[in-house]
């Protein structure tokens, strides 16, 4: 009896998801029935480097990374995944920021690893 109740999905559960999947189709046409175009704005380009905190944030630029960049950092550097993400994208640079909400021990590790990035020339304060 209980297995039959659990395996059956209630109708009210699927209805919001069906409405959500139909939403773009319903809203792609203007009141006159003409097709409208969508515009995507890349908000990443609006961040000004002057607004950054140089002690806790830095810019890693693709052009400042040599081909053997990974061998110049300690294997435990917390910023390596962020650098890989930059290299996997088409972006010219990325902003990294020390997570200040982390516990002190983890936060200090991010600070030390950021200093390491700066010491080898991979990260700029601005």
N, C-alpha and C positions, 0 to 999 in steps of 0.2 A: 504494500500500500504506500509506504513512504518513498520507495524507489520510483513509483509512478509519478508522484508529486514533484520530486526533485528533477527528474529528467525532462519534464514538460516545461517549456519556457513560456512564461505568462505573456499575453498579447501586449500589455502595457509596456513591457520591457523593450520590445523591438520597435514600437511606434516612434519614440523620439529619434532613434538612430535612422529610421527610414526617412523621417522628415529632414534630418540633417543632411543625409546624402542627396536628397532631392532639392535642397536649398539652392545650390549653384545653378541648377537648371531653371529654377523658378525666377531667379534674380538676374540672369544673364540678358534678359530682354528689357528694354525700356518700355514706357507706357505706350509708345506708338508701335511697338512690336519690332523695332529695328535691333539688330545685334549691337551690343555695346562692348567696348574693349576694356580690358583690365590693365591697370598700371601697377607695376611692382616698384616700390621705392626701396633702395638699399640704404638703410639708416646707418650702416657702419661708416659711411663716408662723411657723416656729419659730426663725428667726434673730433674735437680739436686737441692737439697734443699739449697746448698750453694749459688746458684744464686738468691735466693729469698731475697726480702726486708723485714726484720723482723718487721718493723713498719707497713707496709700495707698488708702483706701477712702472712698466717699461714697454717699449715698442721693440718687437723682434721683426727685423726686416729680412725678407728672402735674400736680398742681395748681399747681406752681411754673413750669410751662412756658407762656409766652404763645403766642398763635397764630402769631406771627412769630419763634419761637424760633430757627429755622435761620439767619435773617439776622443774628442777634446773635452768631453763632460764626464763627470762621474756617472756610473750606471744607475745610481739611485736618485739622480736629479729629478725633482718633481715636475719640471717644466718640459721634459722630453715629449710627453704626449701632445702638448700644445704646439710644439715645433713640428711634430709629424703632421698634425692637423693643418698647420699653415702650409706645409709642403704639399699636402694632398689637395689643397684648394687652389684657386687661381689668384688669391689675394697676394698683394705685394708685401703686406706686413700684417701683424696682429698685435693687439694690446694684451699684455698679461698683467694681472693684478694679484697681489698677495691676498689670500682669503683671510681677512682680519677676524672673522667670526669663528674660525677654527680654534681649537684648544692651543694654548701657548706653545707646547712642544711641536705640534704640526706647523703652526704659524712660523715659528723660528726656522724650521726646516725650509719652508718656502722662501723666507728672507735670505737664508744662506745660499740656497740654490739660485736665487735671483742675482745675488752678488757674484756667484760663479759665472753666470751668463754674461754679466757685465765685464768681469775680469778677462774673459776670452774674446770680448768684443762682439758678442751676439745680440746684446740688448742695449738699447739707447734709452736714457732717461726721457728724452723728447724726440 
